[in-house]
């Protein structure tokens, strides 16, 4: 497939998403959310560059966070499906497909009461906007875009029957930019329920980052106990209705206990004590992100790593590109990883640079690796590199990319390999178009983004001796005496394991 090289390089140079939060844009400033617009001959071992002499081995012998005492996979290990803008009914109707595709958790869009835009229009972008559910008007469950509280309860109950968990996306930092639609319940919480710093104009100021209005959205006074307790009650209500965890939107825009004493608060210790099994915050890396401090309390997003993974999608499979999750100060198990997020897709123009088939290369890396918690963003149904919004309907199921054969095989591989360490190598040496991720001695994912088939011929491997078959094509690979043999077709993602 011909890559859109110049556009891709331009997208990778965009840095705004590193410093700006991922909340929805205010309704009165829509311009701020306007999106930017083979067969090949076989390559034998003698033809290829020598395999890497020193594979990168990560010691992950202590992976107790991946497997619970009952033997099930912990939420902060299994793959998450971001059912972006799907309604509760739609998610419920697709639970079996989600389960069959190997996901263990589903993340919803925000379920709070929210601003009703364009007279209730239900287009993702146009007569309606996806981002209105990121503009809370009250912390009550249910909104016109996703459904009622009873429908949310039904979803959670049905998901539980299948062993699936539900994560709720929660904007706790702010309410709508339109104060006229904000509930009196919030306005009357205390004498000063909102910060009065004004719009954020400098990310070099930690005070502005945490106390200022983000994109015109009114910033809640999170130092106030009444505000904390009101939002905590909402979180506990979500748990009572069946949710198992949370993703906190714009989390770096809420202060920490050890920030400067003029604006520090105990907001996070208070609201995180809500009974959830798994919680993570959107900490887009950049100035004043303090990601290490947030990670001491919850999981955090690996936004910089996402940029590295998008380079994978266009052929950079070097171990040095993908080995580090992006911060030496944060434990690998605290990162939520992605190829793309809803913010990347909606706001930075990257949607037109990657076909869904190319996104699968990046997913292969984050799903196969031993660390992190991978999140798969479900693109709109009917979307393509020529059509960002596709069918352009809020509430409906996304494209079939979330359950493609490759993605399904990768998700099940991840579940099978829980608790095993990883070995990363480039079998094609300096070409770095082939990547092998081995897990313990039980299985491997091999990606070939070169223009030719690649033959593994007595290539070093840590897999146990035996015959392995690719989970999608049934292609055969053999391992004997620490050497693997087999052919990886051009453009292929091979998934092999000793599991039956």
N, C-alpha and C positions, 0 to 999 in steps of 0.2 A: 504494500500500500504506500503510495507516495505521501511523504510527510509534508505538512505545510510549514516548512522550516522557518522562514522569516517571521511569520506570525507567531510561531511557537517561541522563538527566541525573544521576541518583543514581550510576549506575555510573561515569560520567566523573569524579565527585568522589572516587572511592576512591583513596587514595594509598598504601595499604599495599604494593602491588606495586612501587612505585618504590624502596622501601628494602629489602624482603625479597628474598632470592634465589629463584631458580626451582627449587631442588632439590625432590625429593619429601619429603613430610612423614614423620617417623619413625613406625614402625608402632605404637608405644605411645601416640601422641597423634593418633588419627584425627580428633578434633574440629577440629584445626588445618587440615584439608583439606576439611572439609565445605563444599560450595559454597553461596553465597548464592542463597538461592533468588531502464484509466482513459483511459480515453480522455478527451482534453481538447481544447478548441478551439485552433487554431493561433495562435501569437503572431508577428506580423510585426515587422519592424525598427522600424516607426513606433510600434508598441505598446510595445516594449521600452525599457528604459533604455539610454542610450548606452554603447557598448563602452568598456572601459577604455582611456584615452588612452595609458598607458605600460605596456605588457606587461613582465613581469619576464623579462629575458633573462639566462641564466647562461652565461658564457663557459666552455665545456668543450672548447675546441679541442685541449687536450692530454689525450686519453683513451686513452693507450697502455695503461693497465691493463685496458681493456675487451677489447682484441683482441691475441691473441698473434702472434708472428712468422709462424706458419703460417697466419694468417687466421682461426683458430678463436676462439671467445668464451672469455675467461678466466673461471675459476670465480667470481671476485669481481665478476662483472657479471651473468651469466645467472641466471635465476630458480631458486630452490631449492624443491623440494617436501618439506615436513616430513611424512614418512610415519609419523605419530605412532602408536606402539604396533602398527604392522604387523609381522608376523613376516618373517624373511628370505625364506621361501618365498612369502609373499603379495606382497612387493615384487617378487620375481623374476617372478611370474605376471602382474604388471601393468606391467612395464617398457615394453612397446610402447605402451601407453596413455599412460604418463608421457612417453615420447619424443614421441609424436604431439601431446601437449598443449603442447609447447614448452619443457618444463623441461630444464635442462642438468645439474642436480645433485639428488641425493636425500639427505636427512638422516634417519638412522635414530634410533630411541630408543637409550639406552645398551645396549651389547652385552656388558658385563662380567658376570661371575658376581655374583649378587645374592641378597638375602634372599628366601626362599620364604615368602610370606605366606598365611595361611588355607589351609594344607595344599595349596598349589599352585593355588588357585582362579584362574580366568582371566577374571573379570569386571573391566572397567575400574574399576568402583566397586561394591563389594558383597562377594560371595564372591571376593575377590581385589582388588588395587589396582594401578592403572597405575604408581604411584610407587615400587613396590618395586625396579624396575630402576635407580632413582636412589640405591639403598642398596647400594653395592658390598660384597661379602664377600671378593673377591679380584680382582686385575687379570689375569684370564684371559678369553679370548673365549668367549662362549656362555652363555645362561641359559634357564631354563624358559619364559620369556615369549616370547622372540623366535626362539630356535633355537640350533643347534650351530655350532661354528667351521667345520666343513665346509660347512654351509649358507650361512654368511656368505661363504666363499670362492667358492662357486658363484654367489651373487648378484653379487659384484663382477666375476667373470669375464663373466657375461652382460651386465651393465651396460656394461662396457668395449666389448663387441661393438657396442653401439648408440651409443657415444660419450657415455654418461652417467657421471657421477662420483658416488662415494659419500662422504658426510660422516658421521662417527660422533659422536654425543653422548657426552661423557665427563665424569663427575663425579670430578675429581681432588682436590677439597677435603676430602672426608670419606668415611667408610664408614658402615655401618648403625648405627642407634641401639642395636641388639641385639648387644652385644659377643660373646655366646656363639656367633654364627654367623660371625664374622669369622675368616678363615683364619689359621692359625699362620704362614703365609708373611709376612703383614703384621705380626702381633704380634711376630715375632722378627727384624724387619729391623734393629733397633738397640735400645739401652737405653731410648729414649723415642720410640716411633713416633707418639705422639699428643700434641697440645697439652693443657695442663692448666689453661687459663684458665677453663673453665666456659662455661655458656650465654651467648650474646650478649644483653646487656640494654640496651646503648646504642649506637646507630649514630653518635653523636658521637665515639666513641672508635675511632680507626683500628686500634688494637691489638686491641680486642674484635672488630671487623669481620673482621679477618684471622686472628686466633688463637683466637677463641671457637667454641664448638659452635653450629652453625646448626640451630635447631629440634630440638635434642637429638641431632643426628647427630655422631658422634665425629670431631673435627677432626684431620686428619693433620698431623704435624710436618713441614711442607714445607721447613723449614730443613735437615733432615737429608739428607745426600747419599744415604744408603741408600734413603730414601723417594723422592727425586727419580729415582734410577737405576731403581728398580723400576717406577715409573710410566712413565718414558721407554721402558723395554723393552716395556711393554704397547702404547704408541703405535706403536713401530716394528713390533711384531707386526701391528697393525692395517694399517699401510701394506704390509707384506710380504704380507698376505692380500688386498690389493687396494683398500683405502680410499685416498682422495685428500686427505682433510682432516678437520678436527675442529671441533666446537662444544664449548667448555669451560663446563660448568655451574658456576654460582656462582663465576665467575672473580674477581670483585672481593673475594672472601673469601680470596684467596691473596695474600700480600704481594708487594711490588715491590722491586727492588734499591735504590731510593732512598727507601724508607720509613725510619722511625727505626732507627738502627743496633742497637737492642735486639731488633728482630724482623725487620729487612730480610733478604732472601735473594736468591740467584741462581736461584730455582726456575724462573721463566719463561724466561730465556735457556737454561736447561738443557733443559727438556722441549719447548720449541718447536723445537729442533734435531732434528727427527724424520723429515725427508724429505717432509712434507706439502706439497701445492700450495696449499692455502687453509686458514686457521685463524682462528677468531674466538671471543671470549669473551663470556659473558653478564655484562654490566656494567649492572645495573639502576640507572638514574640516581637520585641522591639524596645523602644525606650521605655524605661520604668515599668517593665512587665513583672518584675519580682517573681518570676516563675518558680524559682526554688522554694520561696516561702509559701506560695499557694500549694505547691506539690506536697508540702508537709501535712496538709489538711485534706487534700482531695486529689483526684486525677487531674491532669492538665492536657491541653491540646498541643500537639507537636506541629505547629504551623510551619516552622522552618523546614522540618523534615518533609512536609508535604511538597515543598518546592523541589527538594531532591528527588522525591518519588515521581513527580511529573517529568523530571529529566529522564527517568527510567522509561517512561512512555514513548520517548523519542530516541531511545537507543543508548543511553548512558547506563550500562549495567556494571560499571566498575564497583568493586567491593568498597573502595574508598568513598564512593558517592553515597552508598546506602548504609554503611556500617553504623555510623553514629546517629542517634535519634535527635541530636541537635543541642543538647545541653549536658555538660559533664556534671552539673549540679543537681540533676534530677535523675532518679532511678528509672531504668527502662520500663519497669512495670507500672509506672505512674502515667505514662504517655498514652493518650488516645491518638491513633494515627489515621491518616486518610490519604487517598490519592487526590480527591477534591472534596470541598465542603460546599454547602449551599451558598456561602458567601463568595467563594471563588467562582462558582458557576454563575451566580447572578450578577456579580458586581465588577469583576476584573477583566472580562472579555475572554477568559481562557476556554470557555465552552466551545468556541469555534475552532480550537486548535487540536482537539483530541476526539477521535471517533471512540465509541464505546469499546470497540475491540482493542484499541490502544490503551484505554484505561485499565483493561484487564492485566496488562504487563505490570503496572504499578501495584494493582491488587495482589498479584501473585507474590510480590515481594513482602508486602506488609502482612498478608495472610499466612505466609509460610514461615516468617521469622518467629523466634522464641519470645521476644519481648513485645511490649505494647498491647493495645486493645484496638484492633482495626475497625473502622467505621466505613461502611459502603454507602455512598450517597446515591439515592435513586433519582436519576434524571427524569424529566417529564416524558410521558408517553408521546411518541411521535416526534421527539426532538432529534436533531442531527446537527452537524457542523454548519448547516445552512439555516436551521430553524431552532432558535434557542428554547422557545416555549412549547414547541410541538403542538399538542392538542389544546394547550393553554387553558386547562380547567383545574381549579382548586378542588380537592376532595377526591379526585380519581387516582387510580393506581398508576404508578410510574411505568417506565419502559421495562421490557423484559430482561434488561441487562443484569438486574440483581439476581437472576436465576439462570444465567447462561450455563452451558455445560462446564466451561472452564471455572467460572466462579463457584459453582456448586462443588466441583471436585476439590478446589482449593479450600473451601470452608470445611469440608469434611476432613481433609488432610489436617487442617489446623486442630480440629477437635481430637483427632486420633493422636496427635503428637504432643498434647499437653504434658508439660513436665520434663520434656527432653531438651537437651542443649542444642546449639546450632553450630554448623560449620559453613562458612561462606567462601566461595572460590570462583574464579574466572577460568574455566577450563581452556578457553581460547587464548590465554595469556594476555598480551598487551592489546589485543583487539578489543576486548572487554564488551563484546556483543553477546556473550553467552555467560549466564550466571547460574551457579548451582548452589542451592540452599539445602543442606542435609540436616536432618533432625535426629540426634542420637545416632543409632545405627539402624533405625527403623524405616526411614523414608527420605525422599528428596523431591524438591521442585526444581526443574531445569528450564530456563527461559532462553530461547534463541531468537534474537532480534537481527541477526545478520541476514544477508541476501542469499545465503546458501545453506543447505543442510549441513549440520555439524555432526561429525562422527566422534563419539567418545571411544577411544581405542586404548585400552589399558590405562585409563585416566585414574589418578589417585582418588580413592573414595573411602569413607569411613563406614559405609553400609555393611551390614552382615552379608555373608555369602548367600547367593540365591538368585532366583529369576524373578524379575519384577515386571509388571505390565502397567502401562499408562492407563489412568482411570477413565480417560475419554476415548482414546483411539485404540487401546489395547496393545500398542507397540511394545515390543519386548526389550528389556535391558537385563544384562547379567552382571553379577558381581562375584569376583573370586580373588581371594588373597589381597584384598585392599585395592582392587582395580575394577572399574566399571566399563562396560562396553555396550554400545547401542547408538542409534542415530536419532538426532533431534532435528526434525524438519525445520526449514526456514519459517520464522514467525510463530513457532509452536511454543506452548506451555505444557511441559510434561509433568505429571503428578504421579509419583510411584511410592508405594509403601508396602510393608510386609503384612499389613492388616488384610484380613480376608475380604 
